[in-house]
Amino acid sequence: MYRLAIVLVLTLAAVVVGCHLYAADEAKPAAAAPVTIQLGPPDTSGKMPLEQTLATRRSVRKYANAPISMPQLSQLLWAAQGITDPATGHRTAPSAMGTYPLHIYVFAANVSDLAAGVYKYIPQGHKLELVAEGNQNVSAGTQPQVRTAPVLFLVTADTTATAARMGAPKARDWAMLEAGCVTENILLQEVSLGLIGVPMAGYDPVKIKPLLKLPDSEEPVFIISAARRG
């Protein structure tokens, strides 16, 4: 009887503890789903010949105090990393072995119908995911055009998957080349939309990495501004 009583007491204690733990888990708030914004479909017909965009493109650092529209932002992101073949996942810019190590972040300081903040572009589904609220251009760099641009595109590289295929040194080299392709896509698309901008490597990684919560494997590569001509 004594042993039976001990067993019953221990069993009852385990049940009580289990109920408390279950109640505590139930009381914990569920992790909030990320704020996502669906972008409009891209225009794949175009209104300016490629040769004209090549002849017109210039690096411009003085901008009008005017917003970029959501359709323009959508088009620029599609030009950067949009998926052009859903069956294969191929994108607007080439990628070594199709590993796509690049990510695009948008510093949206002045975009019509979009709250100021930093957003990550998600090519799958052509959408934005909120990373940080508010105008964060001051964290991107100290150059005047960084502070005044209504939109900045930050290209980052995480070569983990690429390095598994070809080794770390070569993977990083290929990612840098790929970033150049993406940057040119953005710049030429800006011209075709009547916009201006400039590519920059003078960013502030000390501020950018914690702001965007980038892992150690992901590094900033380029910043490209987008604006209306002043």
C-alpha positions, -999 to +999 in steps of 0.1 A: +000+000+000+028+024+009+045+019-025+011+023-043+005+056-024+039+069-035+032+059-071-001+077-070+014+108-055+042+110-081+017+104-109-006+132-096+024+155-094+035+148-129-001+155-142-002+188-123+032+199-136+022+188-171-010+209-170+009+239-158+035+236-187+007+231-212-012+262-199+021+282-201+026+272-237-010+280-245-006+314-229+025+323-251+015+346-280+020+330-314+048+345-335+034+372-357+033+365-394+056+387-414+039+417-431+039+410-468+028+432-497+018+418-531+033+436-560+016+442-593+025+422-624+055+434-644+053+450-678+072+427-702+065+446-734+085+478-728+083+512-744+119+521-750+144+502-772+173+486-753+198+506-774+181+538-762+184+529-725+221+520-730+227+554-747+208+574-721+219+558-688+240+581-666+249+582-629+229+610-613+231+620-577+207+649-574+170+640-572+136+656-571+117+656-539+090+633-554+079+597-547+084+566-568+052+549-576+043+513-566+041+501-602+076+516-608+090+499-577+074+466-588+089+469-622+124+476-609+123+447-585+112+424-613+141+437-634+165+429-606+155+394-596+120+386-610+112+351-620+108+348-657+102+310-660+081+296-631+088+260-643+125+264-638+127+293-614+150+312-638+152+349-632+159+381-651+196+380-641+218+349-647+232+329-618+260+304-616+246+269-615+212+285-608+220+289-571+208+325-569+229+338-539+216+373-541+189+391-521+173+425-528+163+448-500+143+480-506+149+511-485+116+528-492+117+564-480+091+579-503+070+555-523+034+562-531+010+539-512+037+522-493+046+529-457+082+540-452+105+511-442+129+485-453+115+455-473+130+423-486+120+413-521+106+378-524+109+367-560+086+337-554+052+353-557+067+388-565+061+404-531+077+424-504+083+414-468+087+441-441+120+441-423+121+474-405+097+503-402+103+539-410+128+558-432+161+540-427+182+557-454+205+572-427+216+537-419+225+529-454+254+554-458+266+589-456+266+601-492+241+629-499+223+609-526+218+580-501+200+603-477+178+620-503+168+591-526+132+580-523+143+544-529+175+525-524+180+490-535+205+470-515+220+439-531+233+413-507+250+379-513+248+347-493+270+322-511+264+292-488+246+272-515+269+283-543+300+274-522+287+239-517+288+235-554+321+252-563+340+262-532+339+294-512+365+316-531+350+309-565+314+312-552+321+347-538+337+358-571+307+346-591+283+363-567+300+396-572+297+392-610+261+383-606+255+414-585+269+435-614+243+419-637+215+427-613+227+463-609+228+469-646+193+455-649+180+480-623+198+509-639+186+502-674+150+496-661+152+530-644+160+547-677+131+530-694+108+543-666+121+578-669+140+575-636+176+581-626+200+566-601+236+556-593+253+524-581+273+528-549+296+506-528+300+532-501+274+517-477+277+513-440+278+475-431+281+482-394+246+497-394+231+477-422+237+442-410+220+446-376+192+466-390+183+439-415+193+411-391+216+396-417+233+363-408+271+362-409+269+344-442+251+373-459+271+404-469+261+437-485+275+442-521+259+472-538+234+500-532+215+515-562+194+546-559+162+553-578+145+587-581+129+612-604+151+638-620+154+671-601 
